[in-house]
């Protein structure tokens, strides 16, 4: 099958009102912003969008809204604890027009490898559109996929298009690509975060970024440098991105939303149980971000 | 100034006789083999050389043999890490006495030292000698004990002879945190990966690595480094995939499988000391099959 080639994929946050309801008006503004500032595709609702805090109906509403509003392809995030629950989200996404689906290892459970394989096979088997597996050990209490499991999944699913990998692990990425490309030559490795230079050297052709909401120009420069093979030249933007990542790393959506507020793109506070940054932490984040030279050129507000 | 520690540097295994005693003539032959096949530097005894299964007198004896045999053709560094830090200090002083070009030292074993204790340790070690010191970062083998970017920056500011790191996390974020902290303060600081992960590290400021596979395929090691330095990423990717496949083959029960593979290349270096196993005939045959499939048997030197 001809799978969607993912390039630079932005993962927007989920704007909430003060009452913690989805702020769709703001979401529309945010989607426009991402499209104007370099997104080749959007992935919604990822963990950066607090997907786990969205009940099923809201997840579906978010995907449907993004599909209606966005001009770029939309990848629907369908991760769940139960395989059938995730498969149901996948079917809904396909019926609504999503370009692809993405799924992590199951939440909470730690099934044996054969059942993790089954989990992905059930999700991917429920649809015709491409499935991307999301390997995110830091998000998933260490739960991760092996190269062997991915090769077995290639054997099971014609629509398993690639891995979005946030492991940062060179040994894993090279082993995966060595084996997966033999089984499926157009298998895609997509970096699951903004540390892209090494992954691109190894053969990653796309990147999933939530920090693009904060520094879209810098992320695009990093991506383009790597895409065009100027890896050594991409080192400077990569170091700036690493500094931004360090500044925003502990705290997930809470810090991301606080950083967006600093950039004039207020998307509200996270839903409980996540905490918003308190005033002191928000102030010190503001100071750290103000000291990052790379942010000086970045857009303020939603323009 | 360009740091002299760069390229794929070779760390020989420790050849043993059938009774597990040191095999000095074979060690000398192996050192010579590495230098003749293009090693830009020699370093001994890494974990691959079963460092922690050797006595301190054995380590001194072979360290001296390494310096004598290499005889200034390329730099020789001595890995001084021992379970007891007293031994580490003694090995460091010995390395200086015998004319080594530097030492290599990992964060202390076993005790899970606090960050401040790691700082004190490296300061004491590096100020106890006048040689260049290369640190060794291996969080996955040492229960997460690691040299962070901040710690590296403090050590560089404090120690003029702190010249590089053997970085064995093989992780984009950890490598980048150290490289961007270190290279800002000391632009010629040697960012070296633990084994040959050159492709993902060179674009981030890496200048080489130590070697797992160099006693099997020195040509492949050097060609991969050259392709990376030339920015020929397509070629580098093909070569790197091969090298990494070999690493996966040897990583299991390291260095038993590697020593088994050396038999297949006509360079028998004897058994591996317990508790590490010695590669069985079946394992050797399996490795031979893999080497054949990768084209290593034709493209690399056979025998000494």
Boltz contact constraints between the chains, C-beta under 6 A:
constraints:
  - contact:
      token1: [A, 168]
      token2: [B, 171]
      max_distance: 6.0
  - contact:
      token1: [A, 168]
      token2: [B, 172]
      max_distance: 6.0
  - contact:
      token1: [A, 168]
      token2: [B, 173]
      max_distance: 6.0
  - contact:
      token1: [A, 170]
      token2: [B, 170]
      max_distance: 6.0
  - contact:
      token1: [A, 170]
      token2: [B, 197]
      max_distance: 6.0
  - contact:
      token1: [A, 170]
      token2: [B, 200]
      max_distance: 6.0
  - contact:
      token1: [A, 171]
      token2: [B, 170]
      max_distance: 6.0
  - contact:
      token1: [A, 174]
      token2: [B, 244]
      max_distance: 6.0
  - contact:
      token1: [A, 178]
      token2: [B, 241]
      max_distance: 6.0
  - contact:
      token1: [A, 178]
      token2: [B, 245]
      max_distance: 6.0
  - contact:
      token1: [A, 195]
      token2: [B, 172]
      max_distance: 6.0
  - contact:
      token1: [A, 195]
      token2: [B, 173]
      max_distance: 6.0
  - contact:
      token1: [A, 197]
      token2: [B, 203]
      max_distance: 6.0
  - contact:
      token1: [A, 197]
      token2: [B, 204]
      max_distance: 6.0
  - contact:
      token1: [A, 198]
      token2: [B, 172]
      max_distance: 6.0
  - contact:
      token1: [A, 198]
      token2: [B, 200]
      max_distance: 6.0
  - contact:
      token1: [A, 201]
      token2: [B, 199]
      max_distance: 6.0
  - contact:
      token1: [A, 201]
      token2: [B, 200]
      max_distance: 6.0
  - contact:
      token1: [A, 201]
      token2: [B, 203]
      max_distance: 6.0
  - contact:
      token1: [A, 202]
      token2: [B, 200]
      max_distance: 6.0
  - contact:
      token1: [A, 229]
      token2: [B, 233]
      max_distance: 6.0
  - contact:
      token1: [A, 231]
      token2: [B, 203]
      max_distance: 6.0
  - contact:
      token1: [A, 232]
      token2: [B, 203]
      max_distance: 6.0
  - contact:
      token1: [A, 235]
      token2: [B, 204]
      max_distance: 6.0
  - contact:
      token1: [A, 239]
      token2: [B, 180]
      max_distance: 6.0
  - contact:
      token1: [A, 242]
      token2: [B, 176]
      max_distance: 6.0
